[in-house]
C-alpha cells in the first residue's frame, strides 16, 4: 500500500515517467502502469472520492485460468451419477452402502478414465459447497408490548440428589418485553410438568401474559396433515387462564429469540458451580433464587431499565384467576395387599379398601387417593423407580393388630423414619401391639411422628429409661398444659404439707415405673 501511494505521488505531483517511477519504487513498469491506469479511471468516474478509493483498495493480481485436462465432461458426468445414486440410497435406508470417494475413484479407473484421486475429492467437495451455499438470513429486531408475549421452552439438567445422579427437565419462561426469566424443575417432560410449570409461573408473577409462544413440542401441539392443532392440555389451560397461543415454525429457533438462549443461560448460572442437592425441593429453591438475582440485575445497556420493564409487564398482564388443577384422574382397584398400581409403582391404601375401587389424583410429585365417597384416604410422594413399593404403616394398623407378629418384618415398618424405627427397636420390639396402639391413638388425635418424638424426648429428660404407650400418651395430652401458679396467700402450712406429700407420692410412682421400687422401700 505504501508503494502504491509513492507511485501515485511520483506520477501526479512530481510528473516522473513510468520507467523512472519503477526504478525508484522497485517494482516492474507494468505494475506502475496498472496502478496509474486504475487510479485515473476511478478519478474520472468519481472526481471526489475516486483517488481515495484507489489508495484504500488492496492491489489485485491477475490469475491464470488453467484448463482442465483430466476432469473432462464425461468424468464429471460419471461422478454426478454416483453422487445421485448415493442420494437415492440414503432415502431408501441403504446409507451404509453408499460409495465413498475412494469407491467413486475406483469406478472411474475401471471405466478407463485417467484421473487422480485428489481431483475427484476436489470436485466432490466443490459440489457440496455449491449445494450448501445459501443466502444469509437477516433478523429484524422486534418491539413487544408490555404483558403481551411470553416464550416457553424445555431444557435438560443433570444433578446429584442425595449423591445419586438424576436427570431433570427444566421449564423456562421468558417475558418478551422485559426479558424476565423464571424456571422450574421436573422429573419428566410430560403433560403434568407442562401444566404445573404454567401454574407455578402464573402464580409467581400473579398475572397471565396475553400470548404464550411454543415450538413444536408434543405437550402443546399436535402435527396433522392439515396443520397444527393444540393439545387438550393446552386448550384446558387456555380456557382457565384466558391466554392465547402461537406456534413457531419447524427448525426456526429465531422465532423464540428470547427463550432459546435463556435456557442455556439459566442452566449455566444455576447449575455449573453447584450440582449437589439434598432433594428436588432444595434444587428448586436454589434455581428460584438464581432467577430472582437475574431479574434484579441492572447496570448494563441491555438491563439498565429491566426493573421498570418488569413492572410494566406485570401491570399489563391478564387477571390471575387462581391456581389451575394440575393432575390426571385414574381409576384403580386395591389388591389383596391393599395397594394400588400407578405407572408401574405400588402405593398403599387403608386395609379396609382391599378389593375396592378408588380414584387417584396423579400429580408430578405426589398422588392422592379418594374412596367412593370422595373422601381422601391416602397421600404419597410420587415414586419414579419402576416397580417400587411405597407403604404407610397407618394403613395396616387394623390388620397388624390381628397379626402383631408380622409387624417386625414388615416393609411398612422399614419405610418409617429412622427415629421411629429406633423407638420401636428399643422400647416396643417385644410389645408390638402397644406400638400399634400408639400409632392408632396418634392417628385419631391427629398427632404426627414429630409430636411422638418430642414427647419421647421430654420423657427421657425426666430420667426415664423404659418408655411405654401410657407414658407417651400422658406426655402428648399434657404437652400444652401450663403449670399452676399460686399466690403467697394461698401457700398456707396445709397447702405446703399437701404439696410435699404429693411430690413424695409422685416420686414413689416414678421409681416404680423405673424399676427402683425396692430402693425406695429401703429408704
C-alpha positions in Angstrom: 0.0 0.0 0.0 2.9 2.4 0.7 4.4 1.7 -2.7 1.1 2.4 -4.3 1.0 5.8 -2.6 4.5 6.5 -3.8 3.7 5.6 -7.4 0.7 7.9 -7.4 2.7 10.7 -5.7 5.6 10.5 -8.3 3.1 10.4 -11.1 0.6 13.2 -10.1 3.0 15.5 -8.1 6.5 15.0 -9.4 5.4 14.1 -13.0 8.1 11.4 -13.4 7.9 8.8 -16.1 6.7 5.3 -15.5 10.2 3.9 -16.1 11.7 6.3 -13.5 8.9 5.5 -11.0 9.5 1.8 -11.4 13.3 2.3 -10.8 12.7 4.4 -7.7 10.0 2.3 -6.1 11.5 -1.1 -7.1 8.5 -2.6 -9.0 8.0 -3.5 -12.6 7.0 -0.9 -15.1 3.8 -2.9 -15.9 2.7 -2.8 -12.3 3.3 1.0 -12.3 1.2 1.3 -15.5 -1.6 -0.8 -13.9 -1.8 1.3 -10.7 -1.7 4.6 -12.7 -4.4 3.4 -15.1 -6.6 2.2 -12.2 -6.3 5.5 -10.4 -7.0 7.6 -13.4 -10.1 5.5 -14.3 -11.5 5.9 -10.8 -10.7 9.6 -10.7 -12.7 10.1 -13.9 -15.6 8.1 -12.6 -15.7 9.8 -9.2 -13.6 13.0 -9.1 -14.4 13.5 -5.4 -13.6 10.1 -3.9 -12.0 8.2 -6.7 -8.4 8.8 -5.6 -9.2 7.8 -2.0 -10.9 4.6 -3.1 -7.9 3.7 -5.3 -5.5 4.2 -2.4 -7.7 2.3 0.1 -8.2 -0.7 -2.2 -5.8 -3.7 -2.0 -3.9 -4.5 -5.1 -5.3 -7.1 -7.4 -3.2 -9.6 -9.3 -4.2 -11.4 -12.5 -5.0 -15.1 -12.1 -4.2 -17.8 -14.6 -7.1 -19.8 -16.0 -6.0 -23.4 -16.0 -7.9 -25.6 -18.4 -8.9 -29.0 -17.1 -7.2 -31.7 -19.0 -8.3 -34.7 -16.9 -11.5 -33.6 -15.3 -13.5 -33.7 -18.6 -17.3 -33.6 -19.0 -17.6 -37.4 -19.2 -15.7 -37.7 -16.0 -17.9 -35.1 -14.3 -21.0 -36.8 -15.6 -19.8 -40.1 -14.2 -19.1 -38.6 -10.7 -22.5 -36.9 -10.7 -24.2 -40.2 -11.5 -22.6 -41.9 -8.4 -23.5 -38.9 -6.2 -27.1 -39.1 -7.3 -27.0 -42.9 -6.6 -25.8 -42.2 -3.1 -28.7 -39.7 -2.5 -31.2 -42.4 -3.6 -29.7 -45.0 -1.3 -29.8 -42.7 1.7 -33.6 -42.1 1.1 -34.2 -45.9 0.9 -32.4 -46.8 4.1 -29.2 -48.0 2.4 -26.9 -45.4 4.0 -24.2 -47.9 4.8 -24.0 -49.0 1.2 -23.2 -45.6 -0.3 -20.0 -45.1 -2.3 -17.1 -43.3 -0.7 -14.7 -41.1 -2.6 -12.3 -43.9 -2.9 -15.1 -46.1 -4.4 -16.0 -43.4 -6.9 -12.4 -43.0 -8.0 -12.0 -46.8 -8.3 -15.1 -46.9 -10.5 -13.7 -44.2 -12.8 -10.4 -46.0 -13.2 -12.2 -49.3 -14.0 -14.1 -47.4 -16.8 -10.8 -46.3 -18.3 -10.7 -42.6 -17.1 -7.2 -41.4 -16.2 -7.8 -39.1 -13.2 -6.1 -38.7 -9.8 -7.9 -39.3 -6.5 -7.2 -35.8 -5.4 -9.0 -34.4 -8.4 -12.1 -36.5 -7.6 -12.1 -35.3 -4.0 -11.8 -31.6 -5.0 -14.7 -31.9 -7.4 -16.9 -33.6 -4.9 -16.0 -31.0 -2.2 -16.8 -28.2 -4.7 -20.2 -29.7 -5.4 -21.0 -30.0 -1.7 -20.0 -26.3 -1.2 -22.3 -25.2 -4.0 -25.3 -27.1 -2.7 -24.8 -25.9 0.9 -24.3 -22.3 -0.1 -27.4 -20.4 1.0 -28.1 -16.7 1.3 -27.7 -15.5 4.9 -30.8 -14.7 6.9 -31.3 -11.2 8.2 -33.1 -10.8 11.5 -35.2 -7.8 12.2 -35.3 -6.7 15.9 -38.8 -6.6 17.3 -40.6 -4.5 19.9 -43.0 -6.3 22.2 -45.8 -4.6 24.1 -45.7 -5.0 27.9 -47.5 -8.1 29.1 -48.2 -9.2 25.5 -46.0 -12.3 24.9 -44.1 -14.9 26.9 -42.0 -17.7 25.4 -41.7 -21.2 26.9 -39.2 -24.0 26.3 -37.6 -27.1 27.9 -34.1 -27.8 28.9 -32.2 -30.7 30.4 -30.3 -30.5 33.7 -28.2 -33.3 35.3 -27.8 -33.0 39.1 -26.9 -35.2 42.0 -29.7 -35.6 44.5 -28.6 -37.3 47.8 -25.4 -38.4 46.0 -27.3 -40.1 43.1 -27.2 -38.7 39.5 -30.7 -37.6 38.4 -31.7 -36.0 35.1 -34.3 -33.3 35.3 -36.3 -31.3 32.8 -36.2 -27.5 33.3 -39.1 -25.5 32.2 -38.1 -21.9 31.4 -40.4 -18.9 30.8 -39.1 -15.6 29.2 -41.1 -12.4 29.1 -40.5 -10.8 25.7 -40.8 -7.2 26.8 -38.7 -7.2 29.9 -36.7 -10.4 29.3 -37.6 -11.6 32.8 -36.8 -15.3 33.4 -38.5 -17.9 35.6 -37.5 -21.6 35.7 -38.8 -24.8 37.3 -37.5 -28.4 37.7 -39.5 -31.6 36.9 -38.7 -35.3 36.6 -40.3 -35.7 33.2 -41.3 -33.6 30.2 -44.9 -34.7 30.3 -48.4 -33.1 30.5 -48.3 -32.8 34.3 -45.0 -31.0 34.2 -46.3 -28.8 31.4 -49.4 -27.8 33.4 -47.6 -27.4 36.7 -44.9 -25.2 35.2 -47.5 -22.8 33.9 -49.4 -22.8 37.2 -46.3 -22.1 39.1 -45.2 -19.3 36.7 -48.6 -17.6 36.7 -48.8 -17.9 40.5 -45.3 -16.3 40.9 -45.9 -13.3 38.6 -49.6 -13.1 39.8 -50.7 -12.5 36.2 -51.1 -14.1 32.8 -49.4 -13.0 29.6 -51.8 -12.4 26.7 -50.0 -14.8 24.3 -47.8 -17.9 25.0 -45.3 -18.9 22.4 -44.3 -22.6 21.9 -42.3 -24.6 19.4 -43.5 -28.0 18.1 -43.3 -29.7 21.5 -45.7 -32.7 21.8 -47.3 -31.5 25.0 -48.5 -28.3 23.3 -49.1 -29.1 19.6 -50.4 -32.0 17.5 -49.0 -32.1 14.0 -51.6 -33.1 11.4 -51.7 -33.0 7.6 -54.0 -30.0 7.6 -51.9 -28.0 10.0 -51.0 -27.7 13.7 -53.6 -28.3 16.4 -53.3 -27.5 20.2 -53.4 -30.4 22.6 -56.3 -30.9 25.0 -54.0 -29.9 27.9 -53.2 -26.6 26.2 -56.9 -25.9 25.5 -57.8 -26.6 29.1 -55.2 -24.1 30.3 -56.3 -21.5 27.7 -59.9 -21.8 28.9 -59.0 -21.4 32.5 -56.4 -18.6 32.3 -57.7 -16.9 29.1 -54.4 -16.6 27.3 -53.8 -17.1 23.5 -51.1 -19.2 21.9 -48.8 -19.1 18.9 -46.7 -21.9 17.4 -43.3 -21.4 15.8 -42.3 -22.9 12.5 -40.3 -26.1 12.5 -36.5 -25.6 12.8 -36.9 -21.8 13.3 -35.4 -21.2 16.7 -35.0 -17.5 16.0 -38.8 -17.1 16.3 -38.3 -17.7 20.0 -35.3 -15.4 20.3 -35.7 -14.8 24.0 -36.1 -18.2 25.5 -33.8 -20.2 23.2 -30.6 -18.9 24.7 -32.2 -18.2 28.1 -32.3 -22.0 28.7 -28.5 -22.2 28.4 -28.0 -19.0 30.3 -30.1 -20.0 33.3 -28.6 -23.5 33.4 -25.1 -22.1 33.3 -25.8 -19.6 36.1 -27.6 -22.0 38.4 -26.0 -25.5 37.8 -22.4 -25.1 36.9 -20.8 -24.2 40.3 -23.3 -26.3 42.2 -24.8 -29.7 41.2 -25.3 -31.5 44.6 -28.5 -31.1 46.5 -30.4 -33.0 49.2 -33.7 -33.0 47.4 -35.5 -31.7 44.4 -37.1 -29.0 46.7 -33.7 -27.6 47.7 -32.6 -27.6 44.0 -35.8 -25.7 43.0 -35.2 -23.2 45.8 -31.7 -22.6 44.5 -32.9 -22.2 40.9 -35.6 -19.7 42.0 -33.0 -17.7 43.9 -30.8 -17.5 40.8 -33.7 -16.4 38.6 -34.6 -13.7 41.2 -31.0 -12.5 41.0 -31.1 -12.4 37.2 -34.3 -10.4 37.2 -32.8 -7.9 39.6 -29.6 -7.3 37.7 -29.2 -3.9 36.1 -26.5 -1.5 35.0 -25.6 -2.7 31.5 -27.1 -1.3 28.3 -29.3 -4.3 27.9 -30.6 -4.4 31.6 -30.5 -0.8 32.5 -34.3 -0.4 32.6 -35.1 -4.0 33.4 -36.9 -3.3 36.7 -39.1 -0.7 35.0 -39.8 -3.1 32.1 -40.7 -5.9 34.6 -43.1 -3.5 36.4 -44.8 -2.7 33.1 -45.1 -6.4 32.2 -46.8 -7.2 35.5 -49.2 -4.3 35.2 -50.3 -5.1 31.7 -50.9 -8.9 32.1 -54.3 -10.5 32.2 -56.0 -11.0 35.6 -54.8 -14.0 37.6 -57.8 -16.3 38.2 -56.1 -18.6 40.7 -54.3 -21.9 40.6 -55.1 -24.4 37.9 -55.8 -28.0 39.0 -52.8 -29.8 37.6 -53.5 -33.5 37.9 -54.7 -36.6 36.0 -57.5 -38.7 37.2 -57.1 -42.5 37.4 -59.5 -45.3 38.5 -57.7 -48.1 40.4 -58.6 -51.2 42.3 -56.8 -52.0 45.6 -55.3 -55.5 45.5 -55.1 -58.1 48.3 -52.0 -56.3 49.7 -54.1 -53.1 50.0 -52.0 -51.3 47.3 -52.8 -49.7 44.0 -50.6 -49.7 40.9 -49.9 -46.3 39.3 -47.4 -46.0 36.4 -45.7 -49.3 37.4 -45.4 -48.3 41.1 -47.4 -49.6 44.1 -48.8 -47.3 46.8 -50.6 -48.4 49.9 -54.2 -47.5 50.9 -56.1 -48.3 54.1 -56.6 -52.0 54.5 -60.4 -51.8 54.6 -60.3 -50.7 50.9 -58.7 -54.0 49.7 -60.6 -55.2 46.6 -62.5 -51.9 46.2 -62.2 -49.2 43.5 -60.6 -45.8 44.3 -60.0 -42.6 42.5 -56.4 -41.3 42.2 -55.3 -37.7 41.6 -52.0 -38.1 39.9 -49.6 -35.1 40.2 -46.0 -34.8 39.0 -44.6 -35.2 42.6 -47.4 -36.8 44.6 -50.6 -38.8 44.4 -53.8 -38.5 46.3 -56.3 -41.4 46.8 -60.1 -40.9 47.3 -62.6 -43.5 48.2 -66.1 -43.9 46.6 -67.5 -41.2 48.9 -64.8 -38.8 47.6 -63.0 -38.7 50.9 -59.2 -38.5 50.8 -57.9 -41.7 52.3 -54.2 -41.6 51.3 -51.4 -39.3 50.0 -47.9 -40.4 48.9 -44.9 -38.8 47.4 -44.7 -40.0 43.8 -42.0 -42.6 43.1 -40.0 -42.7 39.8 -38.5 -46.1 40.4 -40.3 -48.6 38.3 -41.6 -51.5 40.3 -41.2 -49.7 43.7 -43.5 -50.2 46.7 -44.5 -47.3 49.0 -46.2 -48.1 52.3 -47.7 -46.1 55.1 -47.9 -48.3 58.2 -51.0 -46.4 59.4 -52.9 -48.1 56.5 -52.3 -51.6 58.1 -52.9 -51.0 61.8 -56.2 -53.0 61.8 -54.6 -56.0 60.1 -51.4 -55.8 62.2 -53.4 -55.7 65.4 -54.7 -59.2 64.4 -51.3 -60.3 63.3 -48.8 -58.5 65.5 -46.0 -61.0 64.7 -46.0 -59.6 61.1 -45.1 -56.1 62.3 -41.4 -56.7 63.0 -40.5 -57.9 59.4 -43.0 -55.7 57.5 -41.8 -53.4 54.8 -44.2 -50.8 56.2 -42.1 -50.6 59.4 -38.8 -50.5 57.4 -40.2 -47.4 55.5 -40.9 -45.5 58.6 -38.5 -42.6 59.6 -35.3 -43.8 61.2 -36.0 -42.4 64.6 -39.5 -44.1 64.7 -37.9 -47.5 63.8 -35.3 -46.9 66.6 -38.1 -46.2 69.1 -39.7 -49.5 68.1 -36.5 -51.4 68.4 -35.5 -50.1 71.8 -38.9 -49.9 73.6 -41.6 -51.8 71.7 -39.8 -54.8 70.0 -41.4 -57.2 72.5 -44.7 -55.4 72.6 -45.8 -54.8 69.1 -49.4 -54.2 70.0 -48.5 -51.3 72.2 -46.7 -49.7 69.3 -49.7 -50.2 67.1 -52.0 -48.8 69.8 -49.7 -45.7 69.9 -49.9 -45.2 66.2 -53.7 -45.7 66.2 -54.1 -43.2 69.1 -51.9 -40.6 67.3 -53.8 -41.1 64.1 -57.2 -40.5 65.8 -55.8 -37.4 67.7 -54.0 -36.0 64.5 -50.6 -36.3 66.1 -47.7 -36.8 63.7 -44.3 -38.5 64.1 -42.7 -35.3 65.2 -45.1 -35.0 68.1 -44.3 -38.6 69.2 -40.6 -38.0 69.1 -40.9 -34.7 71.1 -42.9 -36.5 73.8 -40.3 -39.3 74.0 -37.5 -36.7 74.3 -39.3 -35.0 77.2 -39.8 -38.3 79.0 -36.1 -39.1 78.6 -35.2 -35.7 80.1 -37.0 -36.7 83.2 -34.6 -39.7 83.6 -36.9 -42.5 82.3 -35.0 -45.4 80.8 -38.0 -47.5 79.7 -40.8 -45.9 77.8 -44.3 -47.3 77.1 -47.5 -46.3 75.5 -49.1 -44.8 78.6 -46.2 -42.5 79.2 -46.2 -41.2 75.7 -50.0 -40.8 75.8 -49.8 -38.7 79.0 -46.9 -36.6 77.6 -48.9 -35.9 74.5 -52.1 -34.9 76.3 -50.3 -32.7 78.8 -47.7 -31.1 76.4 -49.7 -27.8 76.2 -50.7 -27.6 79.9 -49.3 -24.7 81.7 -48.0 -25.0 85.4 -50.4 -23.8 88.0 -49.3 -20.5 89.7 -50.4 -19.9 93.3 -50.3 -16.6 95.2 -48.5 -16.2 98.6 -51.8 -16.0 100.4 -52.8 -19.4 99.0 -49.5 -21.1 100.1 -50.5 -21.9 103.7 -49.0 -24.6 106.0 -51.7 -27.0 105.0 -51.1 -26.3 101.3 -47.3 -26.9 101.7 -47.9 -30.2 103.6 -50.2 -31.4 100.8 -47.7 -30.3 98.1 -44.8 -32.2 99.8 -47.0 -35.3 100.2 -48.0 -35.2 96.5 -44.4 -34.8 95.4 -43.4 -37.9 97.6 -46.3 -39.9 96.1 -45.2 -38.9 92.5 -41.6 -39.8 93.3 -42.6 -43.2 94.5 -44.7 -43.8 91.4 -41.8 -42.7 89.2 -39.5 -45.1 91.0 -41.9 -48.0 90.5 -42.1 -47.2 86.8 -38.3 -47.2 86.6 -37.9 -50.5 88.4 -36.5 -48.8 91.5 -39.3 -49.5 94.0 -37.1 -51.8 96.1 -34.6 -49.0 96.7 -37.4 -46.6 97.7 -38.8 -49.1 100.2 -35.4 -49.4 101.9 -35.2 -45.6 102.2 
